């Protein structure tokens, strides 16, 4: 009885009312109210419309001052001149001027909005994340064209290939024995990151001259990227060209020690000597942009502060150098390169957490280079 009375009153006021299936509902510019499964099904034009319910505004394509709330609200709407509020639903294409409010919402097709768009969360998606990853690679080369390896983690899969975005084609292979899958391609902020499980996930690539910086006086190199630090009871490999098992081929390694201190190690295979440069303070849990620079100085002072530096989040940090006797210089060998593990006699020390962009450059980066790279990449991983 109440529904009949409401319909009668609204009808007397010149307002069309429909509940349920409104397939015979006709166009009217005075104002329409519809609620139900297919509410507003046959309406195509009008103004001052209110639609509440599944497929609310089902056939509505043009009009003004419409309020459409519900599952599929504004389903066919293509032109709207005032306020459009959508809570949840699936809708088609929109050409909208004025204010546009979105709650939980998904759609297929083009979204064309005239005016300002404010986003309080993170803008991401497969296509835009791919585009930003490639753009980031280009900006890194603007900083230093000597970059010999650059990875942004776009194609994880067992036995798959991660393409090196530098011109050196030092592609990495995802280990078949791990459990890498497309789910390890993590949407981190607006970019892709790679999820390492700390159990058996790692990548590798064959020996290449671009990975070695040996000689009577070692060559300069800078290595860095974004890593997510997760507390662990053991060391965690980031990237290395270091094989201690079998016939040793030990050159260099970057890893987190068991106290989450960053460590860079150089090995002199000919003299069986090692030199290391370790951050004095441990890294806090979470994302950090880390870079180690080395000017190529050989001998016992190779990794002293005058020749090698650690940077964390754009700034140089205190570090400690340790020599194992009479280190002469790193000796180039045939070790493969590992990402995400170490081979200190047996393959292990797997990285746990996510890893963002990773690079190797054949030059000693200045503090300005590091700062520029940090600002270029900061925030894109949602850190």
N, C-alpha and C positions, 0 to 999 in steps of 0.2 A: 504494500500500500504506500509506504514512504517513497519507494522508487517511482511509482506512478505519479504521485503528487509532485515530486521534483521534476520529472519530465514535463508534466503539464505546465508548471510555473515557468520553467525555462523556455518552453515552446511559446508561451504567451509573450515572453520577453524577446522573441525573435532569435533564440539560440537553439541550434540543432543539438540534440542529445542522442548518443547511441551507446548501448551496453552490449557486449558480446560481438557477434558477427554483424558488422555494419556494411554488408555488401551493397545495400541499396541506398547508402548514405550519399546525398548529392552535394555539389559544390554550393557554398554560400559564403558571402563576404562579411556577414554580420557577426559571426562568431560561432564556433563549433566546440562541443565537448564530447569526447569519445573515450571510452574505457572498455577494455576487453581484449580477447585474443586477437582479433583482426580489426581493432578499432580504427576508424578513419580509412577503411580499405579502399573506398571508391573516390575519396576526396583527392583532387589534384591541385586546386587553387583555393585560396582563402586567407583570411587574417584573423587574429585574435583566437587562434585555435589552442585548445588544451587537450593533450592526449596522454592518457595514463594507462599502461598495460602492455602486454606483448604485442609487437608490431604496431604500437601506437603511431598514428600518422602514416600508416602503411602506404597509401597511394599519393600522399601529399608531396608535390614537387616544387610549388612556388607559393609565396605568401609573405606575410609580415607579422611581427609581434606574436610569434608562436612559442608556446611552452610545451615541450614534448619530453616526458619523463617515463622511462621504463625500458624493458627489453626490446631493443630494436627501435627505440624512439627516433623519429625522423628517418625511417627506413629508406624512403625514396627521395628524400629532400635534396634538391640541387641548388635552389636559390632561396636565401633567407636574408632579411634586412635588419633584424633587430637581435634579440637575445635568443640563443639556443642553448638549453641546458640538457646535457645527456649524462645519465648516471652509469648504466651498464648496458651493453648490447652489442650487436653487430650491425653495421650499417654500410651503405654504399658510398657514392661519391658526393662531395660537398663543394659548393662554391659559396662562401659565407663572408659577409661583411658585418661589422659590429663585434660584439663580444662573444666569445666561444668558450664554454666551460666543459671540461672533460673530467670524468672520474675514472672508474675502471672501464676501459673502452678498447675495442679493437675494430678494425675495418679493413676492407680490401679496396684497392683502387686508389685514386689520387685524392689528396687532401689539399685544397687550395684555400688559403686563409688570407684575407686582406686585412692588414693591421698588425699590431704587435703580438708576439707569442711569448709567454713567460713560462719557463720550465723550471720547476724547483728540484727535480730529480736529475738523472743522468740521461742524456740523449745517446742511444745506442741501437744497434741492429747489424745484421750480417753485412749489408752493403756499406753502410756508413763506417763500420769498424774496419772493413777492408780498405776503404778509401783513406781513412785516417792513418792506418798502418803504413800504406805506401807513401803518403805525404810526410809522415814522420821520418821514414827512411831518406827521402829527398832532403829534408831539413838537416839530418845528420851529416849528409855529404856536403851540405853548404858549410858546416862547421869544419870538416876535415875530409878532403878527398883521398887521403891515404888509408881510409878505412878498408880493411881487407876482408872482413867478414861482418855480416849484419843480419840478425834474425829477429823476426817479430811473431813467430809461432802461429801460422795460419792453417797448417794442414796435419795435425797429429793423427797418426794411425800406426799400428804395429807394422814394421818393415816399410813404412811409408817414407817420404822424403820431405824435409823442410828446406825450402829454397833459400840460399844465401842471396840477399838483395844487393850485395856488392857486386862489382864486375868480375870478381875472382872465382865465382862459381864453386865455392867451398860448401856445397850442400851437405846437410846432416841427414843421417838415417835414424829413424826411430827403431829401437831394438825390438825384434820380434818376440823376445822372451818376456817383455814387459806386458803391461795391459793398457798401453796407450790406445785411446779411441777418440772419436769425435767429441765425446763428453769431456775430454781433457783440454779442449779448446774453451777456455774460461772467459766469459764476458766480464772483464774487469774494468769498470768505468766505461770509457768509450772505446777502449782498445782490447785486443786479444791478449791473453796471458796463457801460459802453459802450466798445467797442474802436475806436479811431481809428487808421487805417493810415498817417498822415503823407503820403499821396499825394493823395487827393481826397475824403476823408470829411469832411463837415460838415453842420450843420443850419442852418435859417434860419426866421425868422418876420417878418411884415410890421411896418411902423412902427405904434407905438401910443403914446399919451401916457404910459402907465405906464413906458415905457422911457426917457423923457427927464426930466431933473431940472435944467432950465435956468431962467433968470429973472434979474432984476437982481441977486439974490443966489441962487446955485444952491441946489437942494434937497439935503437929506441923502440918502445912499444907502450901503448895505453890500452887497457882492457877494462870494460865496465858494462853496466846495465842496471836494470831494475830487478831487485829480488825481494821476495817476501820472507822475512825471517821468522822461523818457527823454532822455539826452544827445543833442543835435542840433547841427548846424552853423549853423542859422538860427533866427530867432524862430519861436515857435509860438503861434498864437491860441488863447485859451481862450473868451472871450466878448466881443463888442463890438457897438456901434452906430456903425459907422464905415465910410463908403464914400468912397474917394479917387478911384476911377475915374469917368470920365464927368463929370457935374456933381457936384462934391464935396459930401457930406453927412456931415461928420465931427463926432462928438459925444464918444464915450468908448470906451476899449478896455482889456481886461486880457489880457496875454500874457506868455509867457516869452521873454526875449531870447536871443541866441545863446549866452550864458554861463549860461543857466538861472537868471537873476535875474527875479523877479516885477516886472512893470511895470504901473502904472495910468496912463493918459493921458487928459487932458481937452483938448478942442479948442474954440477960440473961432473959429468959422467967419467971423463978421463982421469980425474983425480979423486973421484968418489967423495965429493964435498958438496955441501948444500949451504945456501944462504937464504934467510927469510926476512920478510918485513911484515910485522903484525900490528894491527891497531891496538892501542893501549886499552881502550874501553870497548866493552862488548856492545853489540848493536841491540837496541830495543826491538821487541817483537813488532812486526808490521812491515810495511813497504819502505824500502830505501833505495836511493840511486847511488851506486857505489862505483868508483873508478880508481884504478891503480895506474900510476904513471912511472915510467922508468926511462932514464936518458941513455942507457946502453953502456955506462961505465963498467969496466971489468975489474977484477981483483977483489981484495978483501973488503974494500969500501963500496962494493957494487950497489948495495941497497941501503946505504946510509941516507939520512935525510937530504943531503945535498943532491942525491941522484935519484931518489925514489920517494914517492908520496902516495898516501891514501887520501881519498876524498869521499865524504859521506854527505849526501843531500846537498851537494854543491860546494861544500867547504872543506878545506884540508883539516885533517884530524891528527892528533898525536899518534905516533907509532914507534915501534921498537925493532931495531935490526939485530939479528943474531947470525954469526958466522960459524960454520963447522970447519974450523981450521983454515987452510990456505986455499980458499976458493979462487980459481983463476978466471974462468968464464964458462957460460953455458955451452954445451956441445950439442949441435944439431944431430938428431937421431931419426929413427923411423917409427916412433910411437904414433898410434892413432890419437885423435883428439876426442876427449869425453866431455859431454855436457850433462851435469847432474849426478856425477859419481866420481870416485877416485880409484886408482889401482896402486895401492901402497903395498903390494905383495899379493893381494887378492882383490878382485873387483868388489867394491862395497862403498860404504860412506855415501849412501844415496841422499840426494837433496830432498827435503820435505817442505812443501809449500808451493806457491806459485812463482813463476819467473816471467818477467816482462822482457822488453827488448834487450838484446845482448849484442855487444860489438867488440871487435878487435881492430885497432888502428896502428899502422906502422910509423908512429911518431910519438914524441913525448908531448902530451897535451899540457897547455898552460892552464893556470887557474881560470883564466877567462874562457877558454874552450870548455872546461868542465862546467862552469857556471851557465854558459849559454846552452849547453846540452841539457842541463838540469831544468832550466826555465822552459826550454822547448818541449820537454816531455812531462813536466810536473802537472799533476791534476788529471791527466788523460787516463790514468789507471784507477781513478777514484780514490787515491790514497789520501 
